[in-house]
């Protein structure tokens, strides 16, 4: 194994103890952790894998030695500096899937930027699934993962469907798992997510209802954005937001055009030749969530204004879209060739029209979760511990001071629009030299309805 000499010294907020590039094709290994300039790790609640962008200094013709062609393995081990005694390391395997660019600095030094995807996706892409599965969506996903990729999966949620039968339509294992995930909803109509957190090595299959039922993770120490933080309050009780972005938000018309506010849905049962038409009203979905305390933390003002009207009529009473879906075939219900009774649902099969509406509710809630995105940049120390998931699906409290110029700075009110309990739906962890920061992409389905004292 080739070991590259270090080009930088000094204390850091993290330790990258291993960055090993290996290739089955060339039977070679090169350890490059000492010459890594920067790396960024991305996680998202809709992706069952991590991605990474890594920059390193090439001083020994590494590109030529490894002969990068895509498919090289990059194994990293890192830990937060305060975790050096606990052994809570983050160990991840990636595949190099692209050389994004190289920058020639001088005759002997070249900066190389590579893009990587978690290695189990490479394993998955090499395989193809064409077979039937039966059971609950979580059972089918567990089978797909255990049979084809080197990952374990943790399932947490209550699916409304337990008797599903599907034939995987020529997909790789992870594509198939995502396809099955899209079929799963809770009894309330909350969607499921399949994702890969940074802090653990397993995949997670979890529903939004369970996520919103969890307590706020930083209830005693919220994230606060204010330029005068140190002068106005006890900073030991707060996490400081370094930067934030609040943009591309509140696009209600887009949700209306997708049929997620008020719409008419017809579900055509091809087995019986009948159609069931129902009106979807998103206000009813939020009211149900409110009664079940599922707006997240202490939120109470949900992310849709039920009093919106057009020509004196409530917006959600309109059928902004008229959508027809093929709903049932009964393909797996009846008597099989051996005389036994079968009672499985196909992928689009539901027994009642109300069950179909659960899937519409799930899609609408996902749409409204992304309606008010907030991206905050904070110190990364809280999120790079390798003993648990501290990001995806976790609820955090975020507070902003209001913009009232008459407020006394020491008793400024909270901005009830931007403040609230947010669900982390994505994260970008930036390991740059000695520092690590995390950009958290957050969504919410409601805002706080009262002042929260700090």
PyMOL commands that set and color helices and strands:
alter all, ss='L'
color gray80, all
select helices_A, chain A and resi 33-35+62-67+81-83+119-125+137-148+173-181+208-213+229-232+235-237+252-257+282-291+315-317+353-369+380-382+409-411
alter helices_A, ss='H'
color red, helices_A
select strands_A, chain A and resi 2-3+14-23+28-31+36-44+51-58+72-80+90-104+110-118+132-135+153-156+164-167+192-195+203-207+223-225+239-240+243-245+262-269+274-281+299-302+309-310+313-314+321-328+333-335+341-343+374-379+395-400+420-432+435-443+446-448
alter strands_A, ss='S'
color yellow, strands_A
deselect
rebuild
show_as cartoon
